């Protein structure tokens, strides 16, 4: 019995001896679930980002496509006008009304004015003209004085035809005749700009490459002016492979890195479009770069920058929503795990307590069986010993007075020990029969008064006063009167035993609620520690030197059998209160 009592874990099922894994498993599942939601959210964000990038890309490609179509029409108009015009001069007649032609003449005129301004400031030189011509794809830039002689020029003119015996060393000898011949034979157009004061002329001529560049440039600029700006458009740039600008709108974007593989692929036509997210002038920009097609071939690249602020706002809102949803899912999962862990632990504690109660019940059942066996096996020998001791005392008293007193003392010891053994057996029998109740409605006050009448004299002999506090209400409850009387009697006896010297015991009845009644037994005894309160109803615990100490255990079992319970409050040196709560009789 001691080994069973000292290690209650032996009575627990094996499944409760291992760690409680269900909350951990649920936590892992919850973590996987939250991770899956987060992963799906991130994937959804990427899909939305790709969709928004695709929308902006299509918008940029639409803008570029419209400009390409308009530029192609302008180039076609320029070609027709050139074919119908005079080859020896590119200056339009006053009646010309072609917008691309006007743009081309205007552009070249602006270049001539720039050279003229340098001439006026005496900063002009042949070196400057060479650099200026190279930067603007011009074949010839020459400054002539009022006599038509070349003052500055970017190149020395060689004979245009080897069969021509008249070698012309430079433009200073008959320049206009010379340029007219070149325009007729080589298809090189030129424009001559006379200064307002007649002090000189600026001549600009274009070779075929320069003509293509400037035709493309003015065509694209005309198309861009027709197209106008657009919503979300930050910049638009079109350039050739040398990064010479055909046309631009807005601020110039940062240049590409040298040897950029993706841009090389766009120029080669192996990649249709390249889009990149960049920060430009404090804005989030989607830079879209694609091939520039004119006359069914790639002539450069088109680069458009679109404001991504609206798209970024949509992404931010979706990201916040996903993270907030994930946070609440994770919080719910953690709360669920905690609730399950708390609930399962509570149920597990209940199961363990039920196991202990089952163990206790089995032990008590074994005690009951043992009590029945003890009563059957020991009572008859005890009766025989008792009768024999009585006969010895009655018939075999020694004649000697000294021996007679000793003989009577020994027979008294035998008689007292037989009575003690009989009381032990009676305690066992009573304890084993405590669960078999015959419940009948009976006044609680009448039963308590009987107990007081039985114990009052014994209490008075010990200097203990019994006080009662209940009115005239009978307080009917269902009870097995004999057993409940025994239980309350044991509690009062325990209270008396806790008082050394004079003291008092107070019995009272109070209404706990409409369905239950409370009986309080308060003493002024020595009190108990918290450890003693936890153990006083255990059958194997007792502080008595004699007897088994089953009185409180028996009272506890009887009261529980009535559907009640016992609450104990005590403080060492200040007394103890037992509160017994019992159900009322059900009204018909």
Secondary structure, DSSP 4 states (H G I P E B T S, - for coil): -HHHHH-GGGGS-GGGSS---HHHHHHHHHHHHHHHHHHHHHHHHHHHHHHHHHHHHHHHHHHHHHHHHHHHHHHHHHHHHHHHS-TT--PPPTT---HHHHHHHHHHHHHHHHHHHHHHTT---HHHHHHHHHHTT-SEEEEEETTS-EEEESSPPPPS-TT-SS---STTSSHHHHHHHHHHHH---EEEEE-TTSSEEEEEE--HHHHHHHHHHHHHHHHHHHH---TTEEEEEEE-TT--EEEEEESPPPPPPTT-HHHHHHHHTS-SEEEEEEEETTEEEEEEEEEEEETTEEEEEEEEEEE-HHHHHHHHHHHHHHHHHHHHHHHHHHHHHHHHHHHHHHHHHHHHHHHHHHHHHHHHHHHHHHHHHHHHHHHHHHHHHHHHHHHHHHH---SSHHHHHHHHHHHHHHHHHHHHHHHHHHHHHHHHTTT----EEEEHHHHHHHHHHHHHHHHHHTTEEEEEE--S---EEEE-HHHHHHHHHHHHHHHHHT--SSEEEEEEEEEEETTEEEEEEEE-S----HHHHHHTT-TT----SSS---HHHHHHHHHHHTT-EEEEEEETTTEEEEEEEEEPPPP-
